[in-house]
Structure formats: structure tokens, C-alpha cells
């Protein structure tokens, strides 16, 4: 897994098993004896406005994201998932066919990644990542257009992900709690296309939401730092 631009962060249960998350330990998370812990937002709720309103961030982070951690902490105790990191829980749940754990661990992880990719954004792609984008998509604009198009193909709820795998960059549209880790891919950027992520601000205009997020919020330098070595 890639090393983020600041630190290799532990977000874990009592055993403090590691998962990579792009935040400083002091600002984001500690190993919690009570179970899985939702990290704080890395910015104020209004920091993403007007692309994503403070009201949407408050509901999305404070209600929806929080609920995945709450449910996971109800499901995990006394099971083989107790003491695992989110990343480990996702992988094991996928292998074991445990849909409830997969959904809640996946959504908990997905959203932590989602919030963190916006800090210090927008910033332009650069270096090896930019070279890979040009190689695999032709240009940054063509990559963004492909992500917007893929988001429109996700039926109902889900995510659109930019990932690295098999020596190239790819775009994955995954339903519900779909997570690239479970697909053997390295997540680089992800846009939530559940309605709670955009409906207050964009109503049914999902493509407008995805395009605005990619153009106005994503820190593409951070995205490049997720590239596998």
C-alpha cells in the first residue's frame, strides 16, 4: 500500500492493527480500546463549499459516516473481526462472504479516504502520476471525463474510483460499499455517488456533482502519493 504525504496512520481497534490513512496521528486517530474510531474531519464543515455545502458535509460526515462505525462496533465484538483494522476487516469480510461487516467496514474506510483527499485541494497532478494519467487516459481532462461517465453507470448507490492495478491506471464503478482493496487494486481517488453525498446540493444531477468534485476539491498531489512504488 502507498505511503501518504504526511504519515502512515493507524486507524484500528484494540489491537491497533495498521491501515493506511492520509492524516497525521495527532490530528486524526488513535487506537481505541472500544473498537473502530471515526477520525475527525481534517477541516471545517464549510471548507468544501460551495462545491459541497456545509449542510451536506454535516449530514454526510456526522450522520451517514458515523453510522458505519457505530454499526461496525455493534457487529465486530466477539467475532474474528474484533481487533482488525478496517482494511483487514474489508479483506476478511470479502473472503468470508460476511456482507454486513464488508458493507460497514467498507463504507467507514471509503469515507475516511474520501474526506482526506480534499485537504489542501485542489492541486494539479504532477510527476509520475501525471505521466501515468497521460499514458493511460490521454490527458487529465480525459481522465476526469471518464470518471464522470463511469459514475453515471453506477446503478443506484456506490462509488467511482481511480485505481492503480496491473501496471496501469483504471476507473472502477462499484456499487454500494464497493472498495478497490477488495478488488486487489490500489485506490487513488474516489467519489461518493450515494444520493446523500450530493442531493441537497445537486438534486438528481450526479454528473455535475462528480465533475465539480474532481475540478474543485481533489488534491491531485495527494492522489499521486497513493501510487504504489
PASEBA-1860 file (N, C-alpha, C; in nm, 3 decimals):
! residues 229
1> XXXXXXXX> 0.083/-0.119/0.000/0.000/0.000/0.000/0.087/0.125/0.000 ~ 0.040/0.237/-0.059/0.122/0.356/-0.071/0.139/0.428/0.060 ~ 0.241/0.511/0.067/0.264/0.594/0.183/0.211/0.732/0.152 ~ 0.127/0.788/0.239/0.067/0.918/0.213/0.169/1.027/0.236 ~ 0.126/1.150/0.209/0.221/1.260/0.207/0.265/1.301/0.346 ~ 0.201/1.259/0.451/0.241/1.302/0.584/0.284/1.187/0.673 ~ 0.207/1.083/0.679/0.242/0.975/0.770/0.166/0.850/0.736 ~ 0.213/0.739/0.790/0.140/0.614/0.780/0.061/0.604/0.908
9> XXXXXXXX> -0.071/0.617/0.897/-0.160/0.639/1.009/-0.223/0.510/1.055 ~ -0.237/0.493/1.182/-0.307/0.374/1.234/-0.449/0.410/1.269 ~ -0.544/0.343/1.204/-0.683/0.353/1.245/-0.725/0.211/1.279 ~ -0.747/0.183/1.405/-0.758/0.044/1.443/-0.850/0.023/1.559 ~ -0.867/-0.102/1.592/-0.939/-0.141/1.711/-0.840/-0.166/1.822 ~ -0.878/-0.244/1.922/-0.795/-0.259/2.041/-0.656/-0.310/2.009 ~ -0.643/-0.388/1.907/-0.512/-0.445/1.873/-0.423/-0.346/1.799 ~ -0.476/-0.232/1.760/-0.401/-0.127/1.689/-0.340/-0.180/1.559
17> XXXXXXXX> -0.415/-0.262/1.484/-0.367/-0.310/1.355/-0.369/-0.195/1.257 ~ -0.268/-0.190/1.167/-0.248/-0.071/1.085/-0.332/-0.074/0.959 ~ -0.377/0.043/0.916/-0.433/0.064/0.784/-0.387/0.200/0.736 ~ -0.358/0.219/0.608/-0.306/0.347/0.565/-0.420/0.445/0.550 ~ -0.402/0.561/0.612/-0.497/0.670/0.602/-0.419/0.800/0.604 ~ -0.452/0.892/0.516/-0.369/1.009/0.496/-0.390/1.121/0.596 ~ -0.356/1.099/0.724/-0.367/1.203/0.825/-0.252/1.188/0.923 ~ -0.220/1.295/0.991/-0.123/1.284/1.099/-0.189/1.217/1.217
25> XXXXXXXX> -0.113/1.139/1.290/-0.169/1.066/1.402/-0.227/1.160/1.506 ~ -0.160/1.270/1.533/-0.208/1.361/1.635/-0.342/1.423/1.597 ~ -0.359/1.452/1.469/-0.480/1.521/1.426/-0.595/1.427/1.397 ~ -0.566/1.300/1.369/-0.672/1.217/1.314/-0.722/1.103/1.400 ~ -0.638/1.016/1.443/-0.692/0.896/1.505/-0.593/0.833/1.599 ~ -0.645/0.763/1.696/-0.564/0.683/1.785/-0.624/0.545/1.792 ~ -0.545/0.449/1.836/-0.600/0.316/1.858/-0.698/0.326/1.973 ~ -0.818/0.280/1.953/-0.924/0.294/2.052/-0.960/0.159/2.112
33> XXXXXXXX> -0.952/0.150/2.243/-0.981/0.023/2.310/-1.126/-0.018/2.289 ~ -1.214/0.079/2.265/-1.356/0.048/2.250/-1.389/-0.009/2.112 ~ -1.299/0.002/2.015/-1.329/-0.050/1.883/-1.284/0.045/1.774 ~ -1.354/0.040/1.662/-1.321/0.125/1.548/-1.363/0.269/1.576 ~ -1.276/0.363/1.542/-1.299/0.503/1.574/-1.303/0.588/1.448 ~ -1.407/0.668/1.435/-1.418/0.760/1.322/-1.323/0.877/1.343 ~ -1.229/0.900/1.251/-1.141/1.017/1.263/-1.219/1.146/1.243 ~ -1.173/1.254/1.302/-1.238/1.383/1.278/-1.214/1.430/1.135
41> XXXXXXXX> -1.302/1.518/1.089/-1.277/1.582/0.960/-1.146/1.660/0.966 ~ -1.072/1.664/0.856/-0.946/1.738/0.854/-0.964/1.887/0.828 ~ -1.088/1.935/0.829/-1.117/2.076/0.802/-1.256/2.106/0.856 ~ -1.295/2.232/0.855/-1.427/2.272/0.900/-1.535/2.223/0.802 ~ -1.658/2.211/0.851/-1.766/2.160/0.768/-1.794/2.248/0.647 ~ -1.763/2.376/0.655/-1.790/2.466/0.543/-1.672/2.481/0.448 ~ -1.565/2.406/0.471/-1.443/2.423/0.392/-1.458/2.380/0.247 ~ -1.555/2.295/0.217/-1.571/2.243/0.081/-1.674/2.322/0.000
49> XXXXXXXX> -1.739/2.418/0.064/-1.839/2.499/-0.004/-1.771/2.593/-0.105 ~ -1.838/2.625/-0.216/-1.975/2.590/-0.250/-1.991/2.456/-0.323 ~ -1.880/2.388/-0.353/-1.893/2.262/-0.427/-1.973/2.160/-0.347 ~ -1.943/2.148/-0.219/-2.022/2.066/-0.128/-2.055/2.154/-0.009 ~ -2.181/2.172/0.018/-2.223/2.266/0.121/-2.192/2.214/0.261 ~ -2.186/2.308/0.357/-2.165/2.271/0.496/-2.277/2.180/0.545 ~ -2.399/2.202/0.501/-2.510/2.118/0.543/-2.491/1.974/0.496 ~ -2.449/1.959/0.370/-2.424/1.824/0.319/-2.311/1.757/0.395
57> XXXXXXXX> -2.201/1.829/0.418/-2.089/1.771/0.492/-2.132/1.732/0.633 ~ -2.209/1.818/0.699/-2.255/1.787/0.834/-2.338/1.660/0.840 ~ -2.431/1.646/0.748/-2.514/1.525/0.744/-2.434/1.403/0.699 ~ -2.351/1.422/0.598/-2.276/1.311/0.540/-2.177/1.256/0.642 ~ -2.097/1.344/0.700/-1.998/1.300/0.798/-2.062/1.267/0.933 ~ -2.147/1.356/0.981/-2.199/1.343/1.116/-2.306/1.238/1.134 ~ -2.376/1.203/1.027/-2.483/1.103/1.035/-2.446/0.975/0.962 ~ -2.425/0.987/0.830/-2.402/0.867/0.748/-2.269/0.800/0.781
65> XXXXXXXX> -2.159/0.876/0.774/-2.029/0.816/0.801/-2.024/0.762/0.944 ~ -2.071/0.837/1.038/-2.071/0.793/1.177/-2.146/0.663/1.196 ~ -2.256/0.647/1.124/-2.339/0.527/1.141/-2.266/0.399/1.103 ~ -2.173/0.407/1.008/-2.099/0.287/0.968/-2.006/0.241/1.080 ~ -1.943/0.335/1.146/-1.859/0.300/1.260/-1.943/0.245/1.375 ~ -2.057/0.307/1.400/-2.146/0.260/1.507/-2.190/0.116/1.482 ~ -2.234/0.088/1.361/-2.281/-0.047/1.328/-2.167/-0.147/1.333 ~ -2.051/-0.108/1.283/-1.935/-0.199/1.285/-1.898/-0.235/1.428
73> XXXXXXXX> -1.907/-0.139/1.517/-1.875/-0.165/1.657/-1.981/-0.249/1.727 ~ -2.099/-0.258/1.668/-2.202/-0.350/1.718/-2.179/-0.492/1.666 ~ -2.129/-0.502/1.543/-2.114/-0.632/1.478/-1.986/-0.705/1.513 ~ -1.876/-0.632/1.534/-1.744/-0.694/1.543/-1.713/-0.764/1.675 ~ -1.754/-0.711/1.790/-1.713/-0.774/1.917/-1.752/-0.921/1.926 ~ -1.654/-1.000/1.971/-1.678/-1.144/1.988/-1.670/-1.224/1.859 ~ -1.627/-1.159/1.751/-1.613/-1.226/1.623/-1.467/-1.220/1.579 ~ -1.430/-1.294/1.474/-1.292/-1.284/1.423/-1.254/-1.146/1.371
81> XXXXXXXX> -1.352/-1.057/1.358/-1.324/-0.922/1.309/-1.282/-0.828/1.420 ~ -1.303/-0.867/1.543/-1.263/-0.783/1.654/-1.111/-0.771/1.657 ~ -1.061/-0.650/1.669/-0.917/-0.629/1.674/-0.852/-0.610/1.539 ~ -0.928/-0.617/1.430/-0.871/-0.595/1.297/-0.874/-0.447/1.262 ~ -0.790/-0.408/1.169/-0.801/-0.275/1.111/-0.918/-0.276/1.012 ~ -0.960/-0.157/0.970/-1.065/-0.150/0.869/-1.025/-0.224/0.742 ~ -0.902/-0.203/0.699/-0.855/-0.267/0.577/-0.857/-0.419/0.590 ~ -0.813/-0.469/0.704/-0.815/-0.613/0.728/-0.958/-0.665/0.734
89> XXXXXXXX> -1.046/-0.588/0.796/-1.186/-0.629/0.806/-1.251/-0.638/0.669 ~ -1.219/-0.543/0.581/-1.272/-0.545/0.445/-1.228/-0.671/0.372 ~ -1.099/-0.697/0.378/-1.044/-0.812/0.305/-1.100/-0.943/0.358 ~ -1.106/-0.957/0.490/-1.156/-1.081/0.550/-1.305/-1.098/0.523 ~ -1.381/-0.989/0.535/-1.524/-0.997/0.511/-1.554/-1.039/0.367 ~ -1.476/-0.987/0.275/-1.492/-1.025/0.134/-1.466/-1.174/0.116 ~ -1.358/-1.222/0.177/-1.322/-1.363/0.165/-1.423/-1.454/0.233 ~ -1.477/-1.409/0.347/-1.569/-1.492/0.425/-1.714/-1.481/0.379
97> XXXXXXXX> -1.742/-1.384/0.292/-1.880/-1.363/0.250/-1.967/-1.298/0.356 ~ -1.904/-1.222/0.447/-1.979/-1.154/0.552/-2.019/-1.015/0.502 ~ -2.139/-1.005/0.447/-2.181/-0.883/0.381/-2.198/-0.767/0.477 ~ -2.249/-0.794/0.596/-2.273/-0.686/0.692/-2.143/-0.619/0.734 ~ -2.043/-0.699/0.767/-1.913/-0.643/0.803/-1.850/-0.573/0.684 ~ -1.858/-0.635/0.568/-1.799/-0.574/0.449/-1.860/-0.437/0.421 ~ -1.993/-0.429/0.427/-2.059/-0.304/0.396/-2.018/-0.193/0.492 ~ -2.018/-0.223/0.620/-1.990/-0.118/0.718/-1.842/-0.084/0.728
105> XXXXXXXX> -1.754/-0.185/0.721/-1.611/-0.156/0.720/-1.572/-0.085/0.591 ~ -1.630/-0.129/0.480/-1.601/-0.066/0.352/-1.643/0.079/0.349 ~ -1.763/0.106/0.395/-1.812/0.244/0.394/-1.737/0.331/0.493 ~ -1.699/0.275/0.608/-1.619/0.351/0.703/-1.486/0.391/0.641 ~ -1.419/0.294/0.578/-1.289/0.321/0.513/-1.305/0.415/0.395 ~ -1.403/0.387/0.310/-1.424/0.470/0.190/-1.436/0.617/0.226 ~ -1.513/0.645/0.329/-1.538/0.784/0.364/-1.417/0.851/0.426 ~ -1.339/0.780/0.505/-1.216/0.840/0.558/-1.126/0.883/0.443
113> XXXXXXXX> -1.111/0.794/0.345/-1.031/0.826/0.227/-1.092/0.946/0.153 ~ -1.222/0.943/0.135/-1.295/1.049/0.063/-1.268/1.186/0.123 ~ -1.284/1.200/0.255/-1.263/1.330/0.319/-1.117/1.375/0.307 ~ -1.025/1.284/0.325/-0.884/1.321/0.327/-0.830/1.365/0.192 ~ -0.887/1.315/0.084/-0.836/1.352/-0.049/-0.865/1.498/-0.084 ~ -0.950/1.563/-0.005/-0.985/1.701/-0.034/-0.896/1.802/0.040 ~ -0.822/1.759/0.139/-0.742/1.855/0.215/-0.635/1.917/0.125 ~ -0.622/2.048/0.134/-0.524/2.124/0.056/-0.552/2.119/-0.094
121> XXXXXXXX> -0.673/2.078/-0.131/-0.708/2.077/-0.272/-0.778/2.206/-0.312 ~ -0.797/2.229/-0.442/-0.745/2.143/-0.549/-0.596/2.168/-0.572 ~ -0.533/2.068/-0.622/-0.392/2.079/-0.661/-0.374/1.994/-0.786 ~ -0.288/2.038/-0.874/-0.274/1.974/-1.005/-0.195/1.843/-0.996 ~ -0.227/1.748/-1.083/-0.144/1.626/-1.092/-0.002/1.662/-1.131 ~ 0.093/1.582/-1.087/0.232/1.610/-1.119/0.314/1.482/-1.120 ~ 0.436/1.491/-1.170/0.533/1.384/-1.162/0.490/1.256/-1.230 ~ 0.526/1.144/-1.167/0.498/1.012/-1.223/0.349/0.988/-1.238
129> XXXXXXXX> 0.271/1.044/-1.147/0.126/1.027/-1.158/0.073/1.094/-1.284 ~ 0.116/1.216/-1.310/0.072/1.286/-1.431/0.115/1.210/-1.555 ~ 0.235/1.155/-1.555/0.280/1.076/-1.669/0.190/0.955/-1.689 ~ 0.150/0.891/-1.578/0.062/0.773/-1.588/-0.076/0.812/-1.640 ~ -0.126/0.926/-1.595/-0.256/0.975/-1.644/-0.251/0.999/-1.794 ~ -0.148/1.068/-1.840/-0.136/1.095/-1.983/-0.119/0.966/-2.063 ~ -0.046/0.871/-2.008/-0.025/0.743/-2.076/-0.156/0.665/-2.090 ~ -0.234/0.660/-1.982/-0.349/0.571/-1.979/-0.481/0.636/-2.020
137> XXXXXXXX> -0.488/0.771/-2.014/-0.613/0.838/-2.050/-0.596/0.943/-2.159 ~ -0.475/0.986/-2.184/-0.451/1.088/-2.283/-0.429/1.225/-2.223 ~ -0.505/1.258/-2.118/-0.489/1.387/-2.051/-0.566/1.383/-1.919 ~ -0.543/1.482/-1.834/-0.616/1.493/-1.709/-0.765/1.514/-1.736 ~ -0.796/1.599/-1.831/-0.937/1.624/-1.862/-1.007/1.498/-1.910 ~ -0.938/1.417/-1.990/-0.999/1.293/-2.037/-1.017/1.194/-1.923 ~ -0.925/1.192/-1.829/-0.942/1.107/-1.711/-1.064/1.148/-1.631 ~ -1.078/1.279/-1.608/-1.194/1.328/-1.533/-1.323/1.296/-1.606
145> XXXXXXXX> -1.324/1.314/-1.738/-1.444/1.285/-1.816/-1.481/1.138/-1.806 ~ -1.381/1.051/-1.805/-1.406/0.908/-1.792/-1.463/0.873/-1.655 ~ -1.417/0.943/-1.552/-1.472/0.919/-1.418/-1.616/0.966/-1.410 ~ -1.646/1.080/-1.469/-1.784/1.129/-1.470/-1.874/1.031/-1.544 ~ -1.827/0.981/-1.658/-1.906/0.886/-1.736/-1.929/0.757/-1.658 ~ -1.826/0.709/-1.591/-1.839/0.585/-1.514/-1.936/0.603/-1.397 ~ -1.933/0.720/-1.335/-2.024/0.747/-1.224/-2.169/0.736/-1.269 ~ -2.196/0.776/-1.393/-2.331/0.766/-1.446/-2.376/0.624/-1.470
153> XXXXXXXX> -2.282/0.531/-1.476/-2.316/0.391/-1.499/-2.342/0.313/-1.370 ~ -2.307/0.372/-1.257/-2.330/0.304/-1.129/-2.479/0.311/-1.099 ~ -2.543/0.196/-1.098/-2.688/0.193/-1.077/-2.718/0.206/-0.929 ~ -2.800/0.304/-0.894/-2.835/0.323/-0.754/-2.720/0.387/-0.677 ~ -2.677/0.320/-0.572/-2.575/0.375/-0.484/-2.438/0.316/-0.513 ~ -2.332/0.390/-0.479/-2.199/0.336/-0.499/-2.092/0.442/-0.505 ~ -1.981/0.405/-0.569/-1.862/0.488/-0.577/-1.800/0.477/-0.715 ~ -1.730/0.582/-0.756/-1.643/0.573/-0.873/-1.501/0.598/-0.824
161> XXXXXXXX> -1.412/0.507/-0.863/-1.275/0.508/-0.812/-1.174/0.518/-0.925 ~ -1.070/0.595/-0.902/-0.949/0.590/-0.983/-0.853/0.500/-0.907 ~ -0.803/0.395/-0.973/-0.720/0.297/-0.905/-0.595/0.267/-0.987 ~ -0.498/0.209/-0.919/-0.380/0.154/-0.986/-0.384/0.003/-0.971 ~ -0.355/-0.064/-1.081/-0.353/-0.210/-1.077/-0.300/-0.265/-1.207 ~ -0.224/-0.373/-1.198/-0.169/-0.439/-1.316/-0.087/-0.343/-1.403 ~ -0.014/-0.252/-1.337/0.076/-0.164/-1.408/0.011/-0.049/-1.481 ~ -0.115/-0.019/-1.453/-0.181/0.092/-1.521/-0.288/0.152/-1.430
169> XXXXXXXX> -0.336/0.269/-1.470/-0.446/0.333/-1.401/-0.578/0.288/-1.463 ~ -0.679/0.271/-1.377/-0.810/0.228/-1.423/-0.917/0.305/-1.349 ~ -1.038/0.302/-1.402/-1.154/0.358/-1.334/-1.251/0.246/-1.306 ~ -1.295/0.239/-1.181/-1.390/0.136/-1.139/-1.517/0.202/-1.087 ~ -1.630/0.159/-1.135/-1.758/0.197/-1.078/-1.807/0.079/-0.995 ~ -1.819/0.100/-0.864/-1.856/-0.008/-0.773/-1.982/0.029/-0.698 ~ -2.071/-0.066/-0.684/-2.198/-0.039/-0.616/-2.184/-0.048/-0.465 ~ -2.275/0.023/-0.400/-2.290/0.019/-0.254/-2.159/0.051/-0.183
177> XXXXXXXX> -2.105/-0.044/-0.106/-1.982/-0.020/-0.030/-1.858/-0.064/-0.106 ~ -1.868/-0.079/-0.236/-1.758/-0.128/-0.318/-1.627/-0.058/-0.290 ~ -1.523/-0.138/-0.271/-1.394/-0.086/-0.228/-1.284/-0.148/-0.312 ~ -1.192/-0.069/-0.368/-1.086/-0.123/-0.453/-0.997/-0.224/-0.383 ~ -0.979/-0.209/-0.252/-0.895/-0.304/-0.178/-0.947/-0.446/-0.197 ~ -1.078/-0.460/-0.192/-1.139/-0.592/-0.208/-1.125/-0.646/-0.350 ~ -1.094/-0.557/-0.444/-1.075/-0.597/-0.584/-0.927/-0.616/-0.618 ~ -0.841/-0.605/-0.518/-0.698/-0.620/-0.541/-0.634/-0.500/-0.608
185> XXXXXXXX> -0.697/-0.383/-0.597/-0.647/-0.261/-0.659/-0.606/-0.161/-0.551 ~ -0.525/-0.064/-0.590/-0.484/0.043/-0.500/-0.569/0.166/-0.527 ~ -0.649/0.209/-0.430/-0.732/0.329/-0.450/-0.647/0.455/-0.454 ~ -0.674/0.540/-0.552/-0.604/0.667/-0.566/-0.696/0.785/-0.539 ~ -0.818/0.778/-0.590/-0.919/0.882/-0.568/-1.056/0.816/-0.576 ~ -1.150/0.868/-0.500/-1.284/0.811/-0.502/-1.390/0.916/-0.482 ~ -1.499/0.906/-0.558/-1.610/0.999/-0.544/-1.735/0.920/-0.505 ~ -1.796/0.962/-0.397/-1.918/0.900/-0.345/-2.034/0.940/-0.434
193> XXXXXXXX> -2.108/0.840/-0.486/-2.226/0.871/-0.566/-2.353/0.817/-0.503 ~ -2.348/0.793/-0.371/-2.472/0.776/-0.297/-2.545/0.911/-0.297 ~ -2.676/0.909/-0.296/-2.750/1.035/-0.304/-2.723/1.127/-0.186 ~ -2.693/1.070/-0.069/-2.668/1.158/0.046/-2.544/1.245/0.026 ~ -2.458/1.207/-0.068/-2.335/1.284/-0.093/-2.361/1.411/-0.173 ~ -2.473/1.416/-0.245/-2.490/1.529/-0.338/-2.630/1.583/-0.352 ~ -2.732/1.514/-0.302/-2.868/1.551/-0.341/-2.911/1.688/-0.289 ~ -2.867/1.728/-0.171/-2.904/1.860/-0.120/-2.847/1.971/-0.208
201> XXXXXXXX> -2.732/1.947/-0.268/-2.664/2.050/-0.347/-2.691/2.039/-0.497 ~ -2.711/1.917/-0.547/-2.721/1.897/-0.692/-2.850/1.826/-0.735 ~ -2.935/1.795/-0.638/-3.057/1.720/-0.665/-3.021/1.592/-0.743 ~ -3.078/1.571/-0.860/-3.051/1.447/-0.934/-2.937/1.461/-1.035 ~ -2.861/1.569/-1.028/-2.756/1.595/-1.127/-2.623/1.533/-1.081 ~ -2.620/1.403/-1.076/-2.500/1.333/-1.030/-2.376/1.369/-1.111 ~ -2.382/1.371/-1.244/-2.261/1.406/-1.321/-2.205/1.544/-1.285 ~ -2.294/1.641/-1.259/-2.247/1.774/-1.221/-2.171/1.769/-1.089
209> XXXXXXXX> -2.222/1.691/-0.997/-2.156/1.674/-0.867/-2.018/1.614/-0.885 ~ -2.008/1.507/-0.960/-1.879/1.438/-0.977/-1.779/1.530/-1.046 ~ -1.823/1.598/-1.150/-1.732/1.688/-1.221/-1.684/1.800/-1.130 ~ -1.774/1.858/-1.052/-1.737/1.967/-0.963/-1.637/1.921/-0.857 ~ -1.658/1.803/-0.803/-1.565/1.749/-0.704/-1.426/1.729/-0.765 ~ -1.421/1.672/-0.882/-1.292/1.646/-0.947/-1.222/1.777/-0.986 ~ -1.299/1.875/-1.029/-1.240/2.002/-1.073/-1.200/2.093/-0.958 ~ -1.280/2.092/-0.851/-1.267/2.196/-0.749/-1.214/2.152/-0.614
217> XXXXXXXX> -1.215/2.022/-0.585/-1.183/1.979/-0.449/-1.065/1.883/-0.439 ~ -1.049/1.793/-0.532/-0.950/1.687/-0.516/-0.808/1.744/-0.518 ~ -0.730/1.702/-0.422/-0.587/1.734/-0.419/-0.515/1.626/-0.499 ~ -0.484/1.656/-0.624/-0.427/1.554/-0.712/-0.283/1.519/-0.675 ~ -0.216/1.606/-0.600/-0.084/1.568/-0.549/-0.099/1.456/-0.447 ~ -0.200/1.469/-0.361/-0.229/1.361/-0.267/-0.260/1.231/-0.342 ~ -0.340/1.242/-0.446/-0.378/1.123/-0.526/-0.251/1.055/-0.579 ~ -0.160/1.135/-0.634/-0.037/1.079/-0.687/0.046/1.009/-0.581
225> XXXXX> 0.039/1.057/-0.457/0.116/0.997/-0.349/0.061/0.860/-0.306 ~ -0.058/0.827/-0.353/-0.114/0.694/-0.324/-0.066/0.588/-0.424 ~ 0.005/0.632/-0.528/0.054/0.538/-0.630/0.149/0.437/-0.566 ~ 0.133/0.310/-0.598/0.227/0.210/-0.547/0.368/0.233/-0.600 ~ 0.465/0.200/-0.521/0.604/0.221/-0.561/0.641/0.130/-0.679
END
